[in-house]
Amino acid sequence: MEGGKGGVVKHILLAKFKDGIPPEQIDQLIKQYANLVNLVEPMKAFQWGKDVSIENLHQGFTHVFESTFDSLEGVAEYIAHPVHVEYANTMLPQLEKVLIIDYKPQ
């Protein structure tokens, strides 16, 4: 279903938190992000991790967040969902850099 709207979609967010943000605050933001899977129905799964690459090609990004959806419509519903919007308005100002990619696993 390449290019179609149906089928699993991965929503990837790469982040670099601003310098000076306490680790406890970052941990709290991550817990809130992880909890979205319980609050936003189209979001089916959530994983995250810190960069551990030995290649040093991360371009400053330190964290990766992966959300799973059943369709592109699910991603669109998630993006517009009031709980996600409220969270994004809290999280995004804490980031120095952010990159978001949606893709369909092949």
Sequence and secondary structure as in RCSB ss.txt:
>XXXX:A:sequence
MEGGKGGVVKHILLAKFKDGIPPEQIDQLIKQYANLVNLVEPMKAFQWGKDVSIENLHQGFTHVFESTFDSLEGV
AEYIAHPVHVEYANTMLPQLEKVLIIDYKPQ
>XXXX:A:secstr
 TT SEEEEEEEEEEEE TT  HHHHHHHHHHHHHHHHH TT  EEEEEE   SS  STT  EEEEEEEEEHHHH
HHHHH HHHHHHHHHHGGGEEEEEEEEE   
